[in-house]
Amino acid sequence: MKIIKYLNKIIPFSSKKDVELKNILVVSNTGFGDTILTTPSIKSLRVNYPTIRINFLVNSNFYSLFENFEYVDNVLKYKSGFFNQIKLIKKLKKLNIDTIFLFHSNGPEDIFFSKLSGARAILKMTHNKNHDYKDIFLNNPVSIEQHDIENRLDLVRLYSGVNLSTIMSVPKRFYNTEPYFKDQSKTYIAFQLGAQDTFKMWPLESFIDLANKLLKDDSTLQIVVLGATKYEVTLTKEFISKVNEKDRIIDLCAKTKVDILPTILNQMKLLVSNDTGTMHLSIALKKRTICLFGPTKSNMFGPYQDLKLHDVIQKDIKIDTKSFSKKDWTQDTMNQICVDEVYNKIVREVG
């Protein structure tokens, strides 16, 4: 990492403003949700520039979800690490990229492979005010007064301000899938217990209380637990151990591939989720979603489409964002979300 930071400082580069878009690279190679939030910008580029070639660089963990995405011509796998950057640079040089859109990417690796790719223009969206790349186009700072989809679209607006889409999408094949569960007499709802950061998570005890109330009400109800990380597996085991009717919990945490997740969500009556990639996928699939927000802002990261399908519960934390580090954030704000508040919304939707 230190080597790449140093190289970024000494590698000469001057981003050109008048480069014609012909063969571009769009990058969203970090989190699952961040990649889905980038899809409106990709669609907007395709609509405004139907003849250009769009190469899409995604985290290798999510490649199967975006493979054969109708709005791009080529999907590339991203892996971190110095030697993987060298391999990536060789690929990009062969592709003859003219412009790179860094919609969501981690530095310093993103600037490193971009500068050495052969591209003549680099644009970066960043929330980090400490980023100061004077030799590239830089959309900085990102506005906290608008949705993150709009922040990404700001890069597209540098080229075109018309025919912009704000609708998140995944490949068309994921919208009409066969039922994942054979027993269709049951009512299925999904819980996403975890999140990337603990401060985004509704307390496990609240999910347990909610499950017990719901299962008591409806004998046809089955609760499907989703997740992917080792930590979420631990959460799921504790959740199941404390739920009264354990036989009505379906544990799919870390048990399916990411490209199976749309099939599961399509069969759900609704999803109850923290601010996660699973939440964004559910929104993109047009599935009913109850979105739980605390420290993060739902007006930036919550539903931005099909608003009648989604309920947002937002609890505000009073902090000085300029001096308060995320490292100090806790679950205190998420603790403010009452079980009955979530329960009532589910009852209204499920009946």
Secondary structure, DSSP 8 states (H G I E B T S, - for coil): -HHHHHHHHHS-----SS---SEEEEEE-S-HHHHHHHHHHHHHHHHH-TTSEEEEEEEGGGHHHHTT-TT-SEEEEE--SHHHHHHHHHHHHHHT--EEEEEE--TTHHHHHHHTTT-SEEEEE-S-TT---TTSEEE-S--TTS-HHHHHHHHHHTT--SS--------GGGTS---SSS-TTSEEEEEE---SSGGGS--HHHHHHHHHHHHHH-TTEEEEEE--SHHHHHHHHHHHHH-S-GGGEEE-TTSS-GGGHHHHHHT-SEEEEESSHHHHHHHHTT--EEEEESSS-HHHHS--S-GGGEEEEE------TTT--GGG--TTTGGGS-HHHHHHHHHHHH-
